Amino acid sequence: MSYPDLKITFLGTGTSSGVPMIGCHCEVCTSTDAKDKRLRSSILVQSATTTLVVDTTPDFRYQMLREKVDKLDAVIFTHPHKDHIAGLDDVKAYNFFLKKPMEVFANELTENSLKREFYYIFAEKKYPGTPKVNLNQIDSDPFSVGDILVEPILVHHLNMPVLGFKFNRFTYITDANRIDDIEKEKIRHSDTIVLNALRKQSHISHYNLSEAVELVDELQIPNAFFTHISHQMGKHADVNNELPGNRKLAWDGLVLHV
């Protein structure tokens, strides 16, 4: 199958509190290394004709300004936690300039949460200037946004179903601590995987670093970048020096071509 060339930009690589964390003065939060500054986790996916984001974080407005994204065709959501949906209101700028609703893709759980959290967007009588969105419910079936084919991957965030996404031979998974074997098979032939790795210590609902590395090795994926990173992970440079050359921490602003 022929795929369009894609550019992947990491808009954020931090966990829900971001790095630095409010009120924290640890060596990571006070680091002067730009790679230790982490906005909430999201990626931008671009072909020659189509642009989409995975998740609208609380930092969405700044992320779009930083990357100079003047055209956005769609938002695809992984799950309904606030650090992944909170920026949805800011799609109203694209409504204004592009003169059309924003296409939004989400599973039923996330769709229901969006309707609660952003009730005014879906109200029968809308206040002037309210964002306009067109909700598209998704499940495990592949779908397309423009010329970009998207293959959902079901993963588990403790007891919450979360969607990862495969674009070409690139797989993006955030907020997971378990993946069933049938879903692993969808991932196995990726050239690159992005996987959450919260910290070095174990966690109830996220992979830690050693678990993430172990999963990548099990699936024999050549290249891996870890995301959704907390300040407890340690400094970017120190942790990367401990990892093999093809397994690295991602950082905000990292660009990949797939």
C-alpha positions as CSV (number, residue, x, y, z in Angstrom):
1,M,0.0,0.0,0.0
2,S,1.3,3.5,-0.9
3,Y,1.3,6.1,1.9
4,P,1.9,9.8,1.7
5,D,5.1,11.0,3.4
6,L,4.3,12.4,6.9
7,K,5.9,14.9,9.2
8,I,5.4,14.2,12.9
9,T,6.1,17.1,15.3
10,F,6.1,16.5,19.1
11,L,4.0,19.3,20.5
12,G,4.5,18.1,24.1
13,T,6.1,15.2,25.8
14,G,5.2,15.8,29.5
15,T,2.7,14.2,31.8
16,S,-0.4,15.9,33.2
17,S,1.4,18.3,35.4
18,G,4.0,19.3,32.8
19,V,7.7,19.9,33.4
20,P,8.6,22.0,35.3
21,M,5.8,21.2,37.8
22,I,4.2,24.0,39.7
23,G,6.0,24.5,43.1
24,C,8.8,22.0,42.4
25,H,12.5,22.9,42.6
26,C,14.0,19.6,41.8
27,E,17.0,19.3,39.5
28,V,14.7,18.5,36.5
29,C,12.2,21.3,37.1
30,T,15.1,23.8,37.5
31,S,17.1,22.5,34.6
32,T,18.3,25.0,32.0
33,D,18.2,22.3,29.3
34,A,15.3,23.1,26.9
35,K,14.7,19.3,26.5
36,D,13.7,19.2,30.2
37,K,10.8,21.7,29.5
38,R,7.8,19.5,28.7
39,L,4.3,20.7,27.7
40,R,1.5,18.2,27.9
41,S,1.7,15.3,25.4
42,S,0.5,15.7,21.9
43,I,1.7,15.3,18.3
44,L,1.1,17.1,15.0
45,V,0.8,14.9,11.9
46,Q,1.2,16.5,8.5
47,S,1.1,15.3,4.9
48,A,1.4,17.6,1.9
49,T,-2.3,18.4,2.0
50,T,-3.6,17.4,5.5
51,T,-2.9,18.5,9.1
52,L,-4.2,16.9,12.2
53,V,-3.4,16.8,15.9
54,V,-3.6,14.0,18.4
55,D,-5.2,15.5,21.5
56,T,-5.8,19.1,22.5
57,T,-3.9,19.6,25.7
58,P,-4.1,22.6,28.1
59,D,-1.2,23.9,26.1
60,F,-2.9,23.5,22.7
61,R,-3.1,27.3,21.9
62,Y,0.6,27.8,22.6
63,Q,1.6,24.6,20.8
64,M,-0.2,25.8,17.7
65,L,1.4,29.2,17.9
66,R,4.8,27.8,18.4
67,E,4.6,25.5,15.4
68,K,2.8,28.2,13.3
69,V,-0.1,25.9,12.4
70,D,-2.4,28.1,10.4
71,K,-4.4,25.2,8.9
72,L,-5.8,22.3,11.0
73,D,-8.1,19.7,9.4
74,A,-8.9,17.5,12.4
75,V,-8.4,16.6,16.0
76,I,-8.1,12.9,17.0
77,F,-8.5,12.1,20.7
78,T,-6.9,9.2,22.6
79,H,-9.0,9.4,25.7
80,P,-11.0,11.8,27.9
81,H,-8.5,12.8,30.6
82,K,-8.2,16.6,31.1
83,D,-4.6,16.8,30.0
84,H,-5.6,15.5,26.6
85,I,-8.9,17.4,25.9
86,A,-8.7,20.7,27.8
87,G,-7.6,22.8,24.9
88,L,-10.5,22.0,22.6
89,D,-12.1,25.4,23.0
90,D,-9.2,27.0,21.1
91,V,-10.3,25.3,17.8
92,K,-12.6,28.3,17.4
93,A,-9.7,30.3,15.9
94,Y,-9.6,27.7,13.1
95,N,-13.4,27.9,12.7
96,F,-13.0,31.7,12.2
97,F,-10.2,31.6,9.7
98,L,-11.1,28.4,7.8
99,K,-14.8,29.1,7.8
100,K,-15.8,25.5,8.7
101,P,-16.4,23.2,11.8
102,M,-13.4,21.3,13.2
103,E,-13.6,17.6,12.4
104,V,-13.2,15.7,15.7
105,F,-12.6,12.0,16.0
106,A,-13.2,10.2,19.4
107,N,-14.4,6.9,20.8
108,E,-17.8,6.8,22.6
109,L,-16.3,7.3,26.0
110,T,-14.3,10.4,25.0
111,E,-17.3,11.7,23.0
112,N,-19.5,11.6,26.0
113,S,-16.9,13.4,28.1
114,L,-16.5,16.1,25.5
115,K,-20.2,16.7,25.6
116,R,-20.1,17.1,29.4
117,E,-16.9,19.1,29.6
118,F,-17.7,21.4,26.7
119,Y,-21.5,21.4,27.1
120,Y,-21.8,24.9,25.5
121,I,-20.3,23.6,22.2
122,F,-23.1,21.1,21.9
123,A,-25.9,23.2,23.3
124,E,-29.0,23.6,21.1
125,K,-28.8,27.4,21.5
126,K,-25.1,28.4,21.1
127,Y,-23.6,31.6,22.4
128,P,-21.9,33.7,19.6
129,G,-18.3,32.7,19.1
130,T,-18.7,29.2,20.5
131,P,-16.4,26.6,18.8
132,K,-18.0,24.6,16.0
133,V,-17.1,20.9,15.8
134,N,-18.3,17.9,13.8
135,L,-18.0,14.8,16.0
136,N,-17.0,11.5,14.3
137,Q,-17.3,8.5,16.5
138,I,-14.5,6.0,16.0
139,D,-13.7,2.5,17.3
140,S,-11.2,-0.1,16.2
141,D,-11.8,0.4,12.4
142,P,-9.2,2.4,10.4
143,F,-10.4,5.7,9.0
144,S,-9.0,8.5,6.9
145,V,-8.5,12.2,7.5
146,G,-7.8,13.7,4.0
147,D,-5.0,11.6,2.6
148,I,-3.8,10.3,6.0
149,L,-4.9,6.8,7.0
150,V,-5.3,6.3,10.7
151,E,-5.4,2.8,12.3
152,P,-6.6,2.8,16.0
153,I,-4.8,0.7,18.5
154,L,-6.7,-0.2,21.7
155,V,-4.6,0.0,24.8
156,H,-5.4,0.0,28.5
157,H,-4.8,2.8,31.0
158,L,-5.5,0.8,34.2
159,N,-9.2,0.1,33.5
160,M,-9.8,2.9,30.9
161,P,-9.7,2.0,27.2
162,V,-7.4,4.4,25.4
163,L,-6.7,4.7,21.6
164,G,-3.2,4.7,20.2
165,F,-2.9,5.4,16.5
166,K,-0.8,4.1,13.7
167,F,0.1,6.3,10.8
168,N,2.0,4.5,8.0
169,R,4.6,2.5,9.9
170,F,4.7,4.9,12.8
171,T,2.7,4.1,16.0
172,Y,1.8,6.6,18.8
173,I,0.7,5.4,22.2
174,T,0.2,7.4,25.3
175,D,-1.3,6.7,28.7
176,A,-1.1,2.9,28.7
177,N,0.1,0.1,31.0
178,R,-1.2,-2.9,29.1
179,I,-1.7,-3.9,25.5
180,D,-3.5,-7.1,24.5
181,D,-1.7,-9.5,22.2
182,I,-4.2,-8.9,19.3
183,E,-3.4,-5.2,19.4
184,K,0.3,-5.8,19.7
185,E,0.2,-7.5,16.3
186,K,-1.1,-4.3,14.7
187,I,2.0,-2.5,16.1
188,R,4.7,-5.2,15.5
189,H,5.7,-4.2,12.0
190,S,6.1,-0.5,12.8
191,D,9.4,1.2,12.0
192,T,9.0,3.7,14.8
193,I,7.0,3.6,18.0
194,V,6.2,6.4,20.5
195,L,5.3,5.0,23.9
196,N,4.5,6.5,27.2
197,A,7.1,6.0,29.9
198,L,6.2,8.1,33.0
199,R,9.2,7.5,35.2
200,K,11.7,4.9,36.3
201,Q,9.6,3.7,39.3
202,S,6.5,1.6,38.7
203,H,3.1,3.2,38.3
204,I,-0.5,1.9,38.6
205,S,-1.6,3.1,35.1
206,H,1.5,4.0,33.0
207,Y,4.4,2.0,31.7
208,N,7.6,2.9,33.5
209,L,10.8,3.3,31.5
210,S,12.0,-0.4,31.9
211,E,8.6,-1.7,31.0
212,A,8.4,0.5,27.9
213,V,11.8,-0.6,26.7
214,E,10.9,-4.2,27.4
215,L,7.7,-3.9,25.3
216,V,9.6,-2.2,22.4
217,D,12.2,-5.0,22.5
218,E,9.4,-7.7,22.6
219,L,7.8,-6.2,19.5
220,Q,11.2,-5.8,17.8
221,I,10.5,-2.3,16.6
222,P,13.7,-0.7,15.3
223,N,13.2,2.9,16.7
224,A,11.5,4.1,19.8
225,F,10.8,7.4,21.5
226,F,9.3,7.7,25.0
227,T,6.8,10.3,25.9
228,H,4.4,11.4,28.7
229,I,7.4,11.9,30.9
230,S,7.3,13.3,34.5
231,H,9.9,15.2,36.4
232,Q,10.5,12.0,38.3
233,M,12.2,10.4,35.3
234,G,15.4,12.5,35.7
235,K,17.1,14.9,33.4
236,H,16.8,14.3,29.7
237,A,20.5,14.1,28.9
238,D,21.2,11.7,31.8
239,V,18.4,9.3,31.0
240,N,19.2,9.2,27.3
241,N,22.8,8.4,28.1
242,E,21.5,5.2,29.9
243,L,19.4,4.1,26.9
244,P,20.6,2.3,23.7
245,G,21.0,4.4,20.6
246,N,17.6,3.5,19.1
247,R,15.6,4.0,22.2
248,K,15.4,7.6,23.4
249,L,13.3,10.1,25.3
250,A,11.3,12.3,23.0
251,W,11.4,16.1,23.5
252,D,9.2,19.0,22.7
253,G,9.8,20.2,19.1
254,L,11.3,16.9,17.9
255,V,10.4,16.3,14.3
256,L,10.3,12.9,12.5
257,H,9.7,12.1,8.9
258,V,7.9,8.8,8.3
